[in-house]
Amino acid sequence: MLINRPRGTNDILPGDVEKWQFVEETAREVCRRFNVKEIRTPIFEHTELFQRGVGDTTDIVQKEMYTFEDRGERSLTLRPEGTAAVTRAYTENKLYAQPAPQKLFYIGPMFRYERPQSGRYRQFHQFGVEVLGVNDPAVDAEVIALAMTFLHEIGLQDLSLEINSVGSPDSRTHYRDILREHLTPVKEQLCKDCQTRFDKNPMRILDCKVDTCKGLTQDAPYMLDHLVEADAEHFKALCEYLDSFGVEYKVNPRMVRGLDYYTQTAFEIIESGSTIGGGGRYNGLVEQVGGPESPGIGFAFGVERCLIALNTQQVTPDIPTGLDVFLVSLGEAAQKATSALLQEFRISGLVADKDYLGKSMKAQMKAADRQQARRVVILGDDELAQGVANVKDMATGEQSTVGIDELTSHLLSTLE
C-alpha cells in the first residue's frame, strides 16, 4: 500500500525547487545589503511561548497549533510563526546586550492546522525579518522598504502597500472602551469567535473574515482618530520617512493585524486582491517572553504565496538551468577515465555529469541534449590512448579535438 504525504504538505521536486532557491537567495541578498543577519531557531518551542507571545485569543493559538507532549510530559508546539521564536532567542542569548538595533532574518517551515487551500498549507514556509532594540519610526520605514525591495527584486509588480497604526497600550485601552460601546448593540449578532473577542480583544473583531461581522463593523470608529500624542507623532514620522524613501503607500484605518502582539505600526502588502505578507511593530513582546524592555518591528512573507504571485503575474525568474558539460564515454577504459575527469571539472566550478547506464553513444548524446548541456566531451578508448578528446558545442554543432590535460582550461575559457 502506498503511503502518501500528510494532508496539507507538499513535496518540492526538481524543476520547482529551483524557483524556491531563487526566492530564498534573493531574500538573503536583499538582507545582506540591508545589513540584516540570519538567525535559525528550532522548529518546535515550549507551548507557553506562543500562548504568551502570539496571544491566547488568536485563531493560531485557539485552533491552529500543532501541540504535543514529549516523553517528559512537557507541552511543545511546532512553531506557527517566527516572531515569538526570534524574540525568545534574542532574550535567551542576550542579544539585547549587543549594540542595537539587532537586525535578524529567518527562512524556514512553519506549521498550522487549518483547511488546506491554494497558498495555505499545514506546513508552509516563511521569510521574515525582525529588528529589535529601537523604537525609531525610521527603522519602521526601513523594514517596510526592505520588504518592498525583496518583492520587486523577485520580479513582482502592481503591489499595494497599506499602513495603519494600532496604537500603544495607552491608545488601545481607551479605544477598546470606545469600540465596545459602539459594538454593544450588535454584540449578539456577531459570530461566536467575535463574541469571545468582545471582552478579551475587541480590536480583533475588525479583522474577522465573516461577512456578517464585516457588515456590523463597517461604521466602527478608527483607531487613528483615538491615538495618544506619542503614537500619532510616531505614525506621522513613519509616513514622512516612507515619503523620503520613495515608498508608495495607502493609509488603511481599518487594518488590524491578526496577532495580539502588534503595537503602533502595522502594514500589509496586497497582490491580486489578497495579502502576500505583512507585519508591524511589537513593543512589549520581548518583555512578555521574559526579556528586558526591547521594542521590535518585523514582517513575514509566505514563500508559497510569493511563488503563486510570480505565476499569477507570469514572471519567469532568471534561473540557471542545464549542464556546462556532459561526458560521453565509449569503452571500458574511457568509462573509468571520465570519472576522474568529471571530478576535475566539478572541482574547477563546472556543472558536469555523465552516463552511468552503459548507453550507446546516440543515447548518451540524447541525454546530454535533454539535460541542456552546453558542451559534450566525447572520449573513447582510441582517443584515450592518443591523449585527446572531442569537444562539441551543442549550440553551434562545432566540434574540436582537445588534449585531455587541457580539457578543463579549454572548457573554462570557452564557457565564460
Rosetta blueprint (number, residue, H / E / L):
1 M L
2 L L
3 I L
4 N L
5 R L
6 P L
7 R L
8 G L
9 T L
10 N L
11 D L
12 I L
13 L L
14 P L
15 G L
16 D L
17 V H
18 E H
19 K H
20 W H
21 Q H
22 F H
23 V H
24 E H
25 E H
26 T H
27 A H
28 R H
29 E H
30 V H
31 C H
32 R H
33 R H
34 F L
35 N L
36 V L
37 K E
38 E E
39 I L
40 R L
41 T L
42 P L
43 I L
44 F E
45 E E
46 H E
47 T H
48 E H
49 L H
50 F H
51 Q H
52 R H
53 G H
54 V L
55 G L
56 D L
57 T L
58 T L
59 D H
60 I H
61 V H
62 Q H
63 K H
64 E H
65 M L
66 Y L
67 T E
68 F E
69 E E
70 D L
71 R L
72 G L
73 E L
74 R L
75 S E
76 L E
77 T E
78 L E
79 R L
80 P L
81 E L
82 G L
83 T H
84 A H
85 A H
86 V H
87 T H
88 R H
89 A H
90 Y H
91 T H
92 E H
93 N L
94 K L
95 L H
96 Y H
97 A H
98 Q L
99 P L
100 A L
101 P L
102 Q E
103 K E
104 L E
105 F E
106 Y E
107 I E
108 G E
109 P E
110 M E
111 F E
112 R L
113 Y L
114 E L
115 R L
116 P L
117 Q E
118 S L
119 G L
120 R E
121 Y L
122 R L
123 Q E
124 F E
125 H E
126 Q E
127 F E
128 G E
129 V E
130 E E
131 V E
132 L E
133 G L
134 V L
135 N L
136 D L
137 P H
138 A H
139 V H
140 D H
141 A H
142 E H
143 V H
144 I H
145 A H
146 L H
147 A H
148 M H
149 T H
150 F H
151 L H
152 H H
153 E H
154 I L
155 G L
156 L L
157 Q L
158 D L
159 L L
160 S E
161 L E
162 E E
163 I E
164 N E
165 S E
166 V L
167 G L
168 S L
169 P H
170 D H
171 S H
172 R H
173 T H
174 H H
175 Y H
176 R H
177 D H
178 I H
179 L H
180 R H
181 E H
182 H H
183 L H
184 T H
185 P H
186 V H
187 K H
188 E H
189 Q H
190 L L
191 C L
192 K H
193 D H
194 C H
195 Q H
196 T H
197 R H
198 F H
199 D H
200 K H
201 N L
202 P H
203 M H
204 R H
205 I H
206 L H
207 D H
208 C L
209 K L
210 V L
211 D H
212 T H
213 C H
214 K H
215 G H
216 L H
217 T L
218 Q L
219 D L
220 A L
221 P L
222 Y L
223 M H
224 L H
225 D H
226 H H
227 L L
228 V L
229 E H
230 A H
231 D H
232 A H
233 E H
234 H H
235 F H
236 K H
237 A H
238 L H
239 C H
240 E H
241 Y H
242 L H
243 D H
244 S H
245 F H
246 G L
247 V L
248 E L
249 Y L
250 K E
251 V E
252 N L
253 P L
254 R L
255 M L
256 V L
257 R L
258 G L
259 L L
260 D L
261 Y L
262 Y L
263 T E
264 Q E
265 T E
266 A E
267 F E
268 E E
269 I E
270 I E
271 E E
272 S L
273 G L
274 S E
275 T E
276 I E
277 G E
278 G E
279 G E
280 G E
281 R E
282 Y L
283 N L
284 G L
285 L H
286 V H
287 E H
288 Q H
289 V L
290 G L
291 G L
292 P L
293 E L
294 S L
295 P L
296 G E
297 I E
298 G E
299 F E
300 A E
301 F E
302 G E
303 V H
304 E H
305 R H
306 C H
307 L H
308 I H
309 A H
310 L H
311 N H
312 T H
313 Q L
314 Q L
315 V L
316 T L
317 P L
318 D L
319 I L
320 P L
321 T L
322 G L
323 L L
324 D L
325 V E
326 F E
327 L E
328 V E
329 S E
330 L E
331 G L
332 E H
333 A H
334 A H
335 Q H
336 K H
337 A H
338 T H
339 S H
340 A H
341 L H
342 L H
343 Q H
344 E H
345 F H
346 R H
347 I H
348 S L
349 G L
350 L L
351 V L
352 A E
353 D E
354 K E
355 D L
356 Y L
357 L L
358 G L
359 K L
360 S L
361 M H
362 K H
363 A H
364 Q H
365 M H
366 K H
367 A H
368 A H
369 D H
370 R H
371 Q L
372 Q L
373 A L
374 R L
375 R E
376 V E
377 V E
378 I E
379 L E
380 G E
381 D H
382 D H
383 E H
384 L H
385 A H
386 Q H
387 G L
388 V E
389 A E
390 N E
391 V E
392 K E
393 D E
394 M L
395 A L
396 T L
397 G L
398 E L
399 Q E
400 S E
401 T E
402 V E
403 G E
404 I H
405 D H
406 E H
407 L H
408 T H
409 S H
410 H H
411 L H
412 L H
413 S H
414 T H
415 L L
416 E L
